[in-house]
Amino acid sequence: MNIDGTPTRTLRAHPAQRLIDIIDQTRLPHALHWVRVTTLDEAAHAIRAMQVRGAPLIGATAAYGLAIALNDDASDMQLQHAIAMLGATRPTAVNLHWALARMQAVLAPLAPEMRAAAAWTAAAAIAEEDVAQNAAIGQHGLGLFRQIERNSGKTLNIMTHCNAGWLATVDWGTALSPVYAAHDAGLPVHVWVSETRPRNQGLLTAWELAQHGVPHTLIADNAAGILMREKQVDAVIVGADRIAANGDVANKVGTYLKALACADNGIPFYVAAPRSTLDFACAEGTAIPIEERDGDEFRLVHGVDRHAAPSALRQLAASEAVANPAFDVTPARLVTAIITERGVCPASRDGLLELYPEEARA
């Protein structure tokens, strides 16, 4: 996608130098800052500290992190150590574990002296596949948006939650990919951007939409319901960190509330995600682990001071007990459809297996 009119990806790989550059998303939207990742520890920190975030980008970064880890030592012990360290960084996003399992399947059978080069090739394949799948999601979602736009005959008002744009992937995004496709195709589209506390990923959505020239309005999370009741929302579309085999969806906390409001107001609620987010080994949403993050994400408000330097303001005492679940689960019955790179399907086991018949089990 574009930054100041320049096509840009969230991750830049430099195989010859055995390193990657990432956008430090903790500095957005106030500053665009690139970070160089040269070690396994730096890759794990980037994922854990949310310098990179969004399930598909986490998976791609982990793949490259594993490649970096094998630069100087590609022994069996180092391979397993790196997989374990990267796998422990974030529990909910299944793309992380999918990418590491795919890398392991490629690398484990190889002799140690062949692994380093193979790891960089395999990581690049994961990244390129992510870009292609997200572009396909955009086209499938565009078809849905065209139907809504024809029925309404006015500007298409889309609401989203968290950030599932190109910042959450290698490029294009998941939930925002159809928005970009609609905008680029000339459909009149406007996005209601939910701020998504406490990490405020909605600010990242607003930033990237502005960079690409997509009309949008940032709202407080709690304003979503009244906008729906006032018929100012035509559809809600979100990404996902894990989709269970029955169609239950784990996404950023607050997603479930938007799905409930959609059901009460007769508004379509779509989930967009690539194959790497589908967990056919997970029977239902109750089995998805929910990450509980540090309470200081809630106690402190981050921004910049009057000198444009990163700053934090305390809104709660350090002793104040807080709960900070990072995700919630939206049951499949509240999901109108799931949009993947293979098409659109009902949020059900049968619906998902229509698109991915190879995952059927006897």
C-alpha positions, 0 to 999 in steps of 0.5 A: 500500500502507499505511504506518501504515495510510495508503495510500501510493505510492513517488512523488508527482508535483506537475505544477503545481509541476513536481517530484516527491517520492520515498521515499529508500530508502537511509534505510529501514528505519530512517527514512521520509524523503521527498526532493524532486526538482526537477532532471534531475541530482537525478533521475539521482542518485536512480536511480544512488544507489538512492534509488529502486530496483526496475525499474518504479519506476526507469522511472517515476522516469526518465519524471518526470525527463525531464519535469522536465528539459524544464520550462525547455528543451524543445529537441531538444538538451535532450531528447536530453541528458536521455534520455542522462543518465537512460539511463546511470544503471543498465544492467540494468533494461530498464524504464528504457530502455523508459520513456525510449523511450516518452517519446521516441516521444511527445515527439520529434514535438511542437513544443518549446513543447508538450513540457513539458505532454505530458511530465508527462501521459506520465509520469503514464500510465506511473505509473498503468499500473504500478499497474494492471499490478502489481495484475493480477499480484497477482490472477494470482499469487493463483490460483497461491497458492490452488492451493498452499494447497489442496494443502498445507492449512496456512499458505502459506510463500513465500520471496522475494529482494531487494525486489520489493514496492511499494517497488520499483514505484509501488504493489503491487509485482511479486513481493509483489503476490500475497502482499498479494493472498493476505493481503488475501483471508484466505489464511494466508501467511508470507514468508521474507525473504532479506536480499539482501546487500550492499545488504540490500534484504530489510530493505525487504521486511520493513519493508513487510510489517510495515507491511501486517501480513503475517507474515514472518521475515527470514533470512540469504541462506545459510539458504535452502537448509536451509529448502527441504530441511526442507520449510518453503518452498512456493514462491519468487517473485521480481521481475526487472530484465529478462526475455529473449525466451527466458525467461531472467531477470536479477534481484538477485544470488543469485536464481540460487542460489535457483532452483537450490535450488528445482530440487533440492527440487522447489519452484516458482520463480516470476518476477513482472514487468510488460510493461515488464520483458520485453525481446523484443529481447534473445534470451537472458540472456547478452546482458543487461548485468550492472551492477558496482557500487562495491566499497564497497557490500561493504566497508562496512556501513550502519545507524544508530548508538546515536543513530539517525543514519545510520552506516557500519562498515568491514568490509574495508580500502579496498585489499581487492579485491572483486567486486560484481555487482549481478545474475545471470541465472537460465536459463529452464529453472529458472523454473516460470512467469512471472506478468505482468499478462496472466496466467501463462505458461511461461518460454519464447519461445512462452510469452511470445508466447502472452501478447504475440502482438503481439511476434512477429517473422517 
